[in-house]
Every structure is written in structure tokens, then in C-alpha cells.
Amino acid sequence: MSNSFIFTYRKLTAIFLIIFCSSNFSAFAQTRRSAGQSAPKCSGAWTGVIKYTRTQSQSDNKTIDRVSGRGKDTRNWEMKYEYKANIAVVESPAAVGSSTGKASINHSFSSIEKNSAVERNSCDQGKTWRDMSGTFSTETKTSGTGNEEANVTVGVNSDGTYSVSVGIPQIKGQTTGSQTSTFSGQCTKKEGKNLTMPPATASIEGNSLTSDGTHRLNPDDPNRISGSYTRSNYGVTETITWSLQKCGAKLRITDLKFEHMKFPNWNEWKEIEDLRGTIDGNLVKIKATVLNASGETKYADLKFKETFKGDKWDGSRPDGLLSNGEASVRLEPGEEREVEIVWDSSGYAWFNDGRPRLLQRIKAELEENGKRSDEMTKNLTIAPKPLILMHGIWSDYRIWEPLYQNLLTTSHSYHWKAYAVGKNAHYGAMSMGGKFLSDWYSDSVYDNADQVARYVKYAQEDSNAWHVDMVGHSTGGLVGRLYLHKLMKPVSDGRPQVKHLLMLGTPNGGAKCVEVFLGKFNLFKKELKA
């Protein structure tokens, strides 16, 4: 190879390296630098939510004889104290790696005392006697709310145990009071009094509590702790509950819960018990609590979905957004807020192919700038609507007993309940002529429909269901039809109270043989109205 060729080859190689280094290498260096900047640095501070409650109640109720032996004194006293603090735990701006709390405090105290005295006396030297009485009532109330900085400490020991401590400062409140008295029967008329104490500023003492240090970190997830601790002394009960995370997202979901309306009170919401669940067709309020653990204002989007993860048959199905399942929220630094939607549970007790859906898995997803920040999933039991069973002529509720509740349990679960009209006769019972071919008195279809109306209300209250299904056997089907047309109550959600009426052998076109029994053969001495 000639020297001129080697020189040319080396020269071209050097030029190529210069071009490569001046472009790609600088871009590669910039990429590494950006990646290093985007990696969040964990300070080690715990962030999340701590809830503190302190409650106390006392009462004294007694009646004693008066010294004269002609009367009694009665005293009824009751005191209630309730203190609640919801503490958003955020990273302390003053000390890296430590935490501070922002407490939302609510305090209420009441003391109510009622005294009454009655004594038999005479106003005419014993000629006539009468009761002379007086009543006295004193009421004092102190209430207050506040938002204050709180001390928060999490101490982790070398053996993996830890303790959580909170200290909540004093706040200002307001005290009010009143006194009343009434009198009757006195020889000289005595007027009662009504006094009201104007509101006065009061200082409400702070509270503190430290858990007993027996809780232990999970080795598989040492950066997340949750638990509760309760201490009771001399009638005072204190509880601290925590859900904290280290090196977690600045925006997170701290709680997910479900509520439904308490039948028959529309818009009276109560939390759904995990073991009982709710009923198909009930409206469900889904509430997600979101915390901003950062020091700046955050904007986030929440999506409520049904998820099939973990389901035996549908585990591979993608998550589906619930109806009206999106909401947006703005959170100030350290703010915790509930975000809710109202969801219609109609049809969710079953899969579309007829299989029972024993659990509904609801997932809340939190997003910031289109990127998922946190998620939480919780199971919700949804039972089919209660089944109202109406027996036919010459029968009673016992015709259903050998079969139906077992049928419902094996078809779905023990959450699906049957209500045979008449089993609890206090709530309603149909009169259908007694035993087979007897001439016992029976009520009309109209009267029996009234009884069904009472039993439907009982079933709805017992199961907390806003909608029911019905099954009517023979004449019971006619009773059900009449109930639908004349007596069915409207529901505020706009859907019918009874979703389905199933009729078994119901003579919707009449039964000609009745004329034979009642007329030609005259078998029944009394009119069989049913």
C-alpha cells in the first residue's frame, strides 16, 4: 500500500470522527444530562394523611326522695365532647427530609343539665293538697374550627418498628349558653325565666398523641405505612389513623369509598358497609380523597373506571370508564380534598352473559398533565334487587320456602334476598282463602295489593333497595299487576320502583272454572273474592 493512500485514509477517518463528535456526541451528552435532571430526588420525608379524633361522653341520671318525703328531685345531665383533626402531611420547606402537618380542626362540646322537683303541699293549713313543681335547664356549648400548622413525627427503629406522633396547637372558639326555669302549682304564682348568654370567645386546647411503637414496616414496601392506634382512659377515647408514603408522588389518592342513599330518604347518603354492599339499581356516590403533598398549586384529573384485573373470566378485559366518571380538581399546597361522582349501579349485579358478578372493582386514576400520578382500587359488592314473592289462591308464604331462597343463593350469592309476602305478617300478609279448596274468607285483589305495598316497603327498608323485582304465582300475579298499575310508588331517579314482574301460571285472561265451582256446584259457602 502506498504512503499517499495511507495518508488519505487517515485524513478521511479524522474528518469523520470530528463530524461525529461535533454532532452525535454532544447530543448524547445532552440526553444524559436531561435524564439526570428529570429523575426526581427523594428527600426521605413522609407525606400523606393523618386523622386524629378525641371523644368523651358522660351522663348522670338519678331521682331521689325529698327530705319532706312528699316529693322527688330528678337530675338528668349529659356531656359530649368531640374533637377531630384532619392533617395533611407534607415535606417541610424548612428542613429537608422532615415532615410538617397542616391540620383542619373541628371541635364541639356540649353540657346539658335538666333538674326537676315536685312536692305535694298545701296552701290552706292542710285542708287541700296539690303538687308544686319546678323545672330548671342549663345548656352550655363550645364550638370551633381552625386551620393550623401541626407537628408530625415518624420514628423508625432499627428492628423495623415505628411510631407516629402528632401535636395539634390551640385554636379559638366560641361559647354560648342558656338557662330556663318553669314553675307550676305554687301558692303564689311564680314566673319562669329564660336567659341567654351572648357568644364569648373561648380558647380550645390542642391535643397530641403518639402510637405505641408496635407497628412494623412492610419489608416489601418500606416506603409506605398505614395503620391506626387507639388509647382510652377515664372515658376519653383518642384515635390516630395514618396513611403515609415516602418518596411518593406529590399528588396522590389517600382514600376511596362508596355511599348510597338510605331508603326511603332521598339524598340522605351513608357509607356502604363492605360486608353488605349495595343493591342493583341504587345510585352510588364514589368518593376519592386527593392530597397535594407539594408546596405548589396543582391541577389534576380523576378518572373512575371499572376494572376486571384479577377476575377469573374477564381478567384480560381493558378497564372501562364509568358513566360520568371524569372530574377535575385544583389543590392548593398541602390541601386534601374529596372528589366525587354519582354512578348508577343498574345491571351491575350480573355479567352480560348471565354470570353473577359477585364483586365490582372500582378504580380511581389520578393524572397530572396527562401522566398518571396515582391510582387506587376498591371492591364493591352489588346484590341483585330483592325479590318479592306473592303466592296464589288457597296458599300462603310457605309455598316458596322449600326452594326460593336456596335458588337465589346458588344462582348468585347470599346477598340476593327473597321476601315471601306474609312470612313476617307484621309487615303485611295476603288473604287467599286458606287451605286448598277451603271456604275460608279471602280478601279481594285490591285488598291484597295493599298488603303487598306494605311488604314491598319493608323489603326496601330491610335491604336498602330503591328498586325491587316481583314474582307472582297464579292469582298472586294478578295482585302484582294491580300493584304496578295502581299502587307502585314513584322513585326520584325516574325509573320504576319494580323493574320486573314474573308471573307463573297467572290467569290473565280469567279462569272459567271459577264459575263452575261458585255457580253450578256451589262448593263455597262464602264468596271467594280472590
Disulfide bonds with the S-S distance in Angstrom:
Cys42-Cys247 1.69
Cys123-Cys187 1.84
